[in-house]
Amino acid sequence: MADAPSSSSYSPPDGAQADAELPLVRSIAEVAALIEQAAHDLRSSLNAIQSWGYVLDRSIDSLAAPAQRALDGIRSGMQQQLALIEEMEEAVRLLADERAPAWQGTDLRAAAEQAIADKRGAAEARGVILGTLECKSADGADFRVDSDALRLAPLMRHLLIHCIWRAQAGGSVKAYLTAEADFVKFRITESPPIERARGASRLAALTDFFGRRAPEDGTHSPRQSTALLLTRRMVELHGAMLTAENDNCDADNVTVCIAVRFPRKSAA
């Protein structure tokens, strides 16, 4: 849980600064209103589909196995779409908010455990195993960093949900936290691809994406998830470093691991 901001790390904006931020706040409010209405419209359509599925399920005494699987697929797809709508709402609001970070001391271990708890249900719905957080501390160092509470929690949640959505049913996602003298490293393993040879290309694509670089071979950059786009922006606002690593340290058997290195003290 985040501690209250100390006087050395945060001070409220003065009158002139607050006045200068008013247009930005209004712009954020307009974006929030737009995305809220769009999300409402999308949910309304899904609710209608769900209602008709319920009617079909109750009006036929005994559904043939293919029909039952089709209805189950519709229900599952609707739940996934509802989850995506919620994530889209949060992502758009956060990306539109360009206010400066409000730094405060935070226990990254507690924040990571909360993010895992928040997304365990999503993992179970996908049939994905979300492991418990594994922590490692050098010389007894703690897991405290300066963070922006508004952006830290969604950063962790969206990085987790990205890895959960990429995993196949029966796959696994594991999160780790490592404390060093000057930073705390949060990393998550992506579930290995079905085609093991694709791991290396995935690692290269993520490295280019995190570094905002075009692919060296001149090809079009692969499309990334909304969750990963938001994660990259939230990491940049934290002054942290986002990298892609090979969790196996084996070039012929690549398992992608996404890592965020949080500096213990903010640059601000």
Secondary structure, 3 states (H helix, E strand, C coil): CCCCCCCCCCCCCCHHHHHHHHHHHHHHHHHHHHHHHHHHHHHHHHHHHHHHHHHHHHHCCCCCHHHHHHHHHHHHHHHHHHHHHHHHHHHHHHHHCCCCCCEEEEEHHHHHHHHHHHHHHHHHHHCCEECCCEEEEHHHCCCEEEEEHHHHHHHHHHHHHHHHHHCCCCCEEEEEEEECCCEEEEEEECCCCCCCCHHHHHHHHHHHHHCCCCCCCCCCCCCCCHHHHHHHHHHHHCCCEEEEEECCCCCCCCCEEEEEEEECCCCC
